Structure formats: C-alpha cells, structure tokens
Amino acid sequence: MAANRTTCFLPEEEFNRIKSQYAKFNEPWQSSEVDELKTMATDGVPLGNIAIQLQRTPNSVKMKLRSLGLYTPKPSSKPWSSDDESRLIQLYNDEVPFEEIADEFGRSVRAVVSRLVHLRVKLFNN
C-alpha cells in the first residue's frame, strides 16, 4: 500500500479511511477490471453498484467510464417556467418549508434555493 500512497495528495488518515472502504482506491486499473466495467456499464448497472463490485470509488468509476466514452452525464433538469417562478416566490413568501416546495416541483431543496437566489428573492428576513 505504501507505493500507492506516494501518488495520493490526501492526508494519511483520509487516505486510509477511503482505502478501507474501496480496496482498489488509488490503484491502476487492470485490463480485466476495465472489461468487467464495460460489461456492467453496457448492462445498465448503476454507477454505485459498479463501484462496490469493483472496490473503486464512484468517482473513479465515473472517470474511467468517461475516458472510455461510456459515461453520459444526467441531463440537466427542465428549465423553470415563468409560472413555476411565480409559484415558487408565492410559496416562499407564504413560508412553506423548502422541502415541501421541492416536492411540489419535483426538484431538490438545493435547486429551489438556487432558483430563489437567482431570482434575487430575499431569503432571510432580519
């Protein structure tokens, strides 16, 4: 493990934590692993499951798939319509919790807050 450690810029404690979870963390990919990765990706196995099976981090799997031309990022979410934005502001002004607003629009809380910031809505009253 020491040889692999020299190429990693993480603090040793963090390196060891990740290595204990993903045994092949920071190790070169073997051709047999790449073949298995291609098969799983083609079969539609979710990225997280591939990572567990190959004992690699999800990010490592994603980067390898990208280098092989097999990774397609999720499309960005649908655009906000002007009606959506009006409703968003109304719900926010009515003090509806962010979680409920997110559920109504089928979006994440982060997306809701981000859109409110984009619309320059005052998020916190003093």
C-alpha positions, 0 to 999 in steps of 0.5 A: 500500500505504501507505493500507492500512497506516494501518488495520493495528495490526501492526508494519511488518515483520509487516505486510509479511511477511503482505502478501507472502504474501496480496496482498489482506491488509488490503484491502476486499473487492470485490463480485466477490471476495465472489461468487467466495467464495460460489461456492467456499464453496457448492462445498465448497472448503476454507477454505485453498484459498479463501484462496490463490485469493483472496490473503486470509488464512484468517482473513479468509476465515473472517470474511467467510464468517461475516458472510455466514452461510456459515461453520459452525464444526467441531463440537466433538469427542465428549465423553470417556467415563468409560472413555476417562478411565480409559484415558487416566490408565492410559496416562499413568501407564504413560508412553506418549508423548502422541502415541501416546495421541492416536492411540489416541483419535483426538484431538490431543496438545493435547486429551489434555493438556487432558483430563489437566489437567482431570482434575487428573492430575499431569503432571510428576513432580519 
